[in-house]
Amino acid sequence: MIDLHGDISIPFLKKSRFTGSYLGMRYVLLKAERVIREAEKTVGPDGEESEVPAETETVIRAIIWPEPFNFEVTPEEKKHSRDFPFSQDGLWEAVDWLNAEHEAGNY
């Protein structure tokens, strides 16, 4: 079982990514921006165009893939990911997800 208590924190993830492996499954936890709404162009009543910026939120992205290769050389189709809230609770949800995916063999 993956247990990262004492090994990782939100302040750490603000600055760096965390990598690891467990019995054939490799993983990375990192800070990412998820797009909630794409940018769009609008036309006002005066006919002038303006752009509404995209809306994003900061998340913890957990990515898993099978051994033996590292993240950079593993083909994208072999990677599987999920986003979690960028909070301490979100971090432990991500760790629980890593364990559940390993148990199910989804890596």
Buried (B, 14 or more C-beta within 10 A) or exposed (E): EBEBEEEBEEEBBEEEBBEBBBEEBBBBBBBBEEEEEEEEEEEEEEEEEEEEEEEEEBBBBBBBBBEEEEBEEBEEEEBBBBBBBBEEEBBEBBBEBBBEBBEEEEB
